[in-house]
Amino acid sequence: MQPLTNYPKDLAKPISGESQETHISWSKDERKLGIAHIFTDDPLEYRRLLKKGYVPIAVTESSAKFEIEYRLVSIRSNKPKRERTEAEKQAAKENMAKMQAARQKEGS
């Protein structure tokens, strides 16, 4: 679908806060084409998408639909980062020192 050329800067009749939703979706065929869709009836999300330069492909008084590149969709792990041990930190520091010494030697 083509982006709209004339669209509102805000949703005219937003629904109540408890019912506002934003969905990201794609089908197998859309994924192959490299596109995904964002549907929102949340005025804040609508304005955020506009501010980031996205143009809606459909707008009603209370909702909008955007098309984005599928490659921009990222599902992240909620695992906490593992802290490196002191031995790992020391080994990394020594490796960095060796690399810097080798570079200086090459430059001489």
C-alpha positions in Angstrom: 0.0 0.0 0.0 1.1 3.5 -0.6 1.7 6.0 2.2 -1.0 8.7 2.6 -0.1 12.2 1.4 -2.6 14.0 3.6 -2.9 12.7 7.1 -3.7 14.2 10.5 -1.0 15.1 13.0 -3.0 13.4 15.7 -5.9 11.0 16.1 -9.2 12.9 16.1 -11.1 10.7 18.5 -8.8 8.5 20.6 -10.3 5.7 22.6 -10.0 5.4 26.3 -6.5 4.7 27.7 -7.2 1.3 29.0 -8.3 0.1 25.5 -5.4 1.6 23.5 -3.3 -1.0 21.8 -0.4 -1.1 19.4 0.3 -4.3 17.3 3.2 -5.2 15.0 2.3 -8.0 12.6 3.4 -9.6 9.3 2.4 -12.6 7.3 4.8 -15.1 5.7 4.4 -13.4 2.3 4.9 -10.0 3.8 8.1 -11.2 5.6 9.4 -12.4 2.2 8.7 -8.9 0.8 10.5 -7.4 3.7 7.5 -5.5 5.2 5.7 -5.5 8.5 2.7 -3.5 9.7 2.1 -1.4 12.9 -1.5 -0.8 13.9 -2.1 1.6 16.7 -5.0 3.4 18.4 -2.7 5.0 20.9 -2.2 8.8 20.1 1.2 8.8 21.8 2.5 5.9 19.6 0.9 7.6 16.5 2.8 10.8 17.2 6.0 8.9 17.9 5.8 7.1 14.6 5.2 10.3 12.7 8.1 12.0 14.5 10.4 9.2 13.4 9.4 9.8 9.8 6.9 7.0 9.2 3.8 7.9 7.1 0.5 6.0 7.8 -1.0 3.9 5.0 -4.5 4.1 6.5 -6.0 6.4 9.2 -9.4 6.5 10.8 -10.6 8.9 13.5 -9.2 6.7 16.2 -6.5 4.5 14.7 -3.8 4.3 12.1 -1.8 1.6 10.2 1.8 2.0 9.2 4.1 -0.1 7.0 7.7 -0.6 8.0 10.7 -2.6 6.9 10.6 -6.1 8.4 14.3 -5.8 9.1 13.5 -3.1 11.7 11.5 -5.6 13.8 13.7 -7.0 16.6 12.7 -9.5 19.3 15.2 -9.3 22.1 16.0 -11.7 24.8 15.2 -10.7 28.3 18.1 -12.6 29.8 20.3 -10.4 32.0 23.8 -9.8 30.7 26.4 -12.1 32.3 29.0 -10.2 34.3 32.5 -11.1 33.4 34.7 -12.5 36.2 37.8 -10.7 37.3 40.0 -13.3 35.6 38.1 -12.7 32.3 38.5 -8.9 32.7 42.2 -9.3 33.4 42.7 -11.6 30.4 40.9 -9.1 28.1 43.1 -6.3 29.5 46.2 -8.3 28.7 45.0 -9.2 25.2 44.3 -5.5 24.5 47.8 -4.5 25.8 49.4 -7.2 23.5 47.4 -5.9 20.5 48.4 -2.3 21.2 52.1 -3.3 21.6 51.9 -5.2 18.2 50.4 -2.2 16.5 53.1 0.1 17.9 55.8 -2.3 16.8 54.3 -2.4 13.2 54.2 1.4 13.1 57.9 1.8 14.0 
